[in-house]
Amino acid sequence: MKFEFDTHCHTIASGHAYSTVHDLVREAKNVGLKMFALTDHAPAMPGGPHIYHIGNQKIIPRVIDGVFVLRGVEANIIDYDGKLDMDDEFLPELDLVLASLHDVCIKPGTKEENTNALIKAMENKYVDIIGHPGNPAFDIDAKKVLQAAKDNNVLIEINNSSFGKSRVGSRENCIEIAKMAKEMNVKLVAGTDTHIAFQIGRFDHVKEVFEELGIPEELVVNNSMESFIEYLESKGKKNIKDFKELMK
């Protein structure tokens, strides 16, 4: 299974990451990626950037040294009703919006509360991806979350870093979510959750799991830029015309 782009990458602006935009571009090119998304944490993350940092990404060129750059954010879900730490002033301008639960931004609740937080976040029309739902700190009803993703045209991320030192204990949850997504025909996306440039485009754990489970390529949007741009178009993204022009 191939992966042409990476949808989850952080820069030094996130406060606990170690690379710049230039670093990410260089390494993306080195590993053969055609595109990646800048998804720095939104302001509720301790050490995260001011909201203006997220909003000012319009100054970033669409293509840098031959690599397409998506302007995005990893928004924090901050209550059990799915409220994000980003408002509608900035979200419509972004190419890609991840929504994730982080225990430094919201206290892990009951299984029902955590599940409701994700489902309500997905009902926000600007949300495109649920980040690292296999996090064992947040017990969820995976079947309900996956059904909500299908109903709301939201992608479920299988996060490569969750198989390593981040969110220890995620592996079995991630495998179960991927397996269930296959059974329910729910679209998935592989994200590295890069916090240093050397992680970008390295999907080794996810690739192994997808191949072991026999996940169909058509369920994984990372397979081609064209299919992903089609997905963004289906979400009504404001800036999709920029990419269509570049891909001619």
C-alpha positions as CSV (number, residue, x, y, z in Angstrom):
1,M,0.0,0.0,0.0
2,K,1.4,3.4,-1.0
3,F,1.0,6.7,0.8
4,E,1.4,9.9,-1.3
5,F,0.9,12.4,1.4
6,D,0.8,13.0,5.1
7,T,-2.2,14.7,6.8
8,H,-0.8,15.2,10.4
9,C,2.4,17.3,10.9
10,H,3.5,19.7,13.5
11,T,6.0,22.5,13.5
12,I,7.8,24.3,16.4
13,A,4.7,26.5,16.7
14,S,2.9,23.6,18.5
15,G,5.2,24.2,21.4
16,H,6.5,20.6,21.8
17,A,7.6,19.9,18.2
18,Y,11.0,20.5,16.8
19,S,10.9,21.4,13.1
20,T,10.1,24.3,10.8
21,V,8.0,24.4,7.7
22,H,11.2,24.3,5.7
23,D,12.4,21.2,7.6
24,L,9.1,19.4,6.8
25,V,9.3,20.3,3.1
26,R,12.8,19.0,2.8
27,E,12.1,15.7,4.5
28,A,8.8,15.3,2.6
29,K,10.7,15.6,-0.6
30,N,13.4,13.2,0.6
31,V,10.9,10.5,1.3
32,G,9.0,11.0,-1.9
33,L,5.8,12.7,-0.6
34,K,3.8,14.8,-3.0
35,M,2.0,16.7,-0.2
36,F,1.6,17.2,3.5
37,A,-0.6,19.2,5.8
38,L,0.5,21.6,8.4
39,T,-1.7,20.8,11.5
40,D,-0.2,22.7,14.4
41,H,-2.2,22.4,17.6
42,A,-4.8,25.0,18.2
43,P,-4.5,27.5,21.2
44,A,-5.9,25.3,24.0
45,M,-2.8,23.1,23.9
46,P,-0.3,24.3,26.5
47,G,2.5,25.9,24.7
48,G,0.5,26.1,21.5
49,P,0.3,29.0,19.1
50,H,-1.9,32.1,19.2
51,I,-5.0,31.8,17.0
52,Y,-3.4,34.3,14.6
53,H,-0.7,31.8,13.8
54,I,-3.3,29.3,12.5
55,G,-5.2,32.1,10.7
56,N,-2.2,33.5,8.9
57,Q,-1.3,30.4,7.0
58,K,-2.6,32.1,3.9
59,I,0.9,33.5,3.4
60,I,2.4,30.0,3.0
61,P,2.9,29.1,-0.6
62,R,0.8,26.4,-2.1
63,V,3.9,24.6,-3.5
64,I,7.3,24.7,-1.9
65,D,10.2,23.1,-3.7
66,G,7.8,20.9,-5.6
67,V,5.8,19.8,-2.5
68,F,2.1,20.8,-2.0
69,V,1.3,22.2,1.4
70,L,-2.1,22.1,3.0
71,R,-3.0,24.7,5.5
72,G,-4.6,23.1,8.5
73,V,-5.0,22.7,12.3
74,E,-5.3,20.0,14.9
75,A,-8.2,21.5,16.9
76,N,-8.7,20.4,20.5
77,I,-12.0,19.1,21.6
78,I,-12.6,20.9,24.9
79,D,-15.9,19.7,26.2
80,Y,-18.2,16.6,25.9
81,D,-20.5,18.4,23.5
82,G,-17.7,18.5,20.9
83,K,-16.8,22.2,21.2
84,L,-13.5,23.1,19.5
85,D,-10.9,25.7,20.6
86,M,-11.3,27.2,17.1
87,D,-14.3,29.2,15.9
88,D,-15.9,29.7,12.6
89,E,-13.9,32.9,11.9
90,F,-10.9,30.8,10.9
91,L,-12.1,27.2,10.2
92,P,-13.6,27.9,6.8
93,E,-10.3,29.3,5.5
94,L,-8.4,26.1,6.3
95,D,-7.8,23.2,3.9
96,L,-7.9,20.6,6.6
97,V,-9.2,20.4,10.1
98,L,-8.4,17.5,12.5
99,A,-10.3,17.3,15.8
100,S,-8.7,15.4,18.6
101,L,-9.0,14.6,22.3
102,H,-6.0,15.5,24.4
103,D,-6.0,14.9,28.2
104,V,-4.3,18.3,28.8
105,C,-7.2,20.1,27.2
106,I,-10.1,18.0,28.4
107,K,-10.3,15.5,31.3
108,P,-11.1,12.0,30.1
109,G,-14.7,11.3,30.8
110,T,-16.9,8.2,30.8
111,K,-17.2,6.1,27.7
112,E,-20.5,7.8,26.9
113,E,-19.0,11.3,27.4
114,N,-15.9,10.6,25.3
115,T,-18.0,9.1,22.5
116,N,-20.4,12.0,22.5
117,A,-17.5,14.5,22.4
118,L,-16.2,12.9,19.2
119,I,-19.6,12.5,17.6
120,K,-20.6,16.1,18.3
121,A,-17.2,17.3,16.9
122,M,-17.9,15.4,13.7
123,E,-21.2,17.2,13.3
124,N,-19.2,20.4,12.8
125,K,-19.2,20.7,9.0
126,Y,-15.6,22.0,9.0
127,V,-14.1,18.9,10.7
128,D,-12.5,16.5,8.3
129,I,-10.5,14.0,10.4
130,I,-10.8,12.6,13.9
131,G,-7.2,12.3,15.2
132,H,-5.9,9.3,17.1
133,P,-9.2,7.8,18.3
134,G,-7.4,4.8,19.6
135,N,-6.0,6.7,22.6
136,P,-6.6,4.4,25.6
137,A,-7.0,7.5,27.9
138,F,-10.3,8.1,26.2
139,D,-12.5,5.0,26.2
140,I,-15.0,5.2,23.3
141,D,-17.8,3.2,21.7
142,A,-15.9,2.7,18.4
143,K,-18.9,1.4,16.5
144,K,-20.9,4.6,17.3
145,V,-17.9,6.8,16.4
146,L,-17.3,5.0,13.1
147,Q,-21.0,5.3,12.2
148,A,-21.0,9.0,12.9
149,A,-17.9,9.4,10.8
150,K,-19.7,7.7,7.9
151,D,-22.8,9.7,8.4
152,N,-20.9,13.0,8.5
153,N,-18.3,12.3,5.8
154,V,-15.4,12.5,8.3
155,L,-12.2,10.4,8.0
156,I,-10.9,8.3,10.9
157,E,-7.2,8.6,11.5
158,I,-5.0,5.6,12.2
159,N,-2.1,7.4,13.8
160,N,1.4,5.9,13.2
161,S,2.9,7.5,16.4
162,S,0.2,5.7,18.5
163,F,2.1,2.5,17.8
164,G,5.3,3.9,19.3
165,K,6.0,6.1,22.3
166,S,2.9,8.4,22.0
167,R,-0.3,7.3,23.8
168,V,1.1,4.1,25.0
169,G,-1.4,1.2,24.9
170,S,-3.1,2.4,21.7
171,R,-2.0,-0.5,19.5
172,E,-4.9,-2.9,20.1
173,N,-7.5,-0.1,20.0
174,C,-6.1,1.1,16.6
175,I,-6.2,-2.3,15.2
176,E,-9.8,-2.9,16.3
177,I,-10.9,0.5,14.9
178,A,-9.2,-0.3,11.6
179,K,-10.8,-3.7,11.5
180,M,-14.2,-2.3,12.3
181,A,-13.8,0.5,9.7
182,K,-13.2,-2.2,7.1
183,E,-16.4,-4.1,8.1
184,M,-18.4,-0.9,8.1
185,N,-16.9,0.6,4.9
186,V,-15.7,3.7,6.8
187,K,-12.9,5.8,5.1
188,L,-9.5,5.9,6.9
189,V,-6.5,8.2,6.7
190,A,-3.0,7.4,7.9
191,G,-1.3,10.2,9.7
192,T,2.2,10.3,11.2
193,D,1.6,12.9,13.8
194,T,5.0,14.2,13.0
195,H,6.6,16.3,15.8
196,I,10.1,16.2,14.2
197,A,10.7,16.3,10.4
198,F,12.3,12.8,10.4
199,Q,8.9,11.3,11.1
200,I,7.1,12.7,8.1
201,G,5.9,10.2,5.6
202,R,7.0,7.2,7.7
203,F,3.9,5.0,8.0
204,D,5.6,1.7,8.8
205,H,3.3,0.7,11.6
206,V,0.1,1.7,9.9
207,K,1.1,0.1,6.7
208,E,1.8,-3.2,8.4
209,V,-1.5,-3.2,10.2
210,F,-3.5,-2.3,7.0
211,E,-1.8,-5.1,5.1
212,E,-2.4,-7.6,7.8
213,L,-6.0,-6.7,8.0
214,G,-6.4,-6.5,4.3
215,I,-7.7,-2.9,4.3
216,P,-8.9,-2.1,0.8
217,E,-6.9,0.7,-0.8
218,E,-10.2,2.5,-1.7
219,L,-10.9,3.0,2.0
220,V,-7.6,4.8,2.6
221,V,-7.5,8.4,1.2
222,N,-3.7,8.7,1.4
223,N,-3.4,6.6,-1.8
224,S,-3.5,9.5,-4.2
225,M,-3.6,13.2,-4.1
226,E,-6.4,13.2,-6.7
227,S,-8.7,11.1,-4.5
228,F,-8.0,13.3,-1.4
229,I,-8.6,16.5,-3.3
230,E,-12.0,15.0,-4.4
231,Y,-12.7,14.3,-0.7
232,L,-11.9,17.9,0.2
233,E,-14.2,19.1,-2.6
234,S,-17.0,16.9,-1.2
235,K,-16.5,18.8,2.1
236,G,-16.9,22.1,0.3
237,K,-13.5,23.4,1.1
238,K,-13.1,27.1,0.1
239,N,-9.6,26.9,-1.4
240,I,-10.0,23.7,-3.4
241,K,-9.7,25.6,-6.7
242,D,-6.0,26.4,-5.8
243,F,-5.2,22.7,-5.9
244,K,-7.1,21.9,-9.0
245,E,-5.2,24.6,-10.8
246,L,-1.9,23.2,-9.6
247,M,-2.7,19.7,-10.6
248,K,-3.5,20.5,-14.2
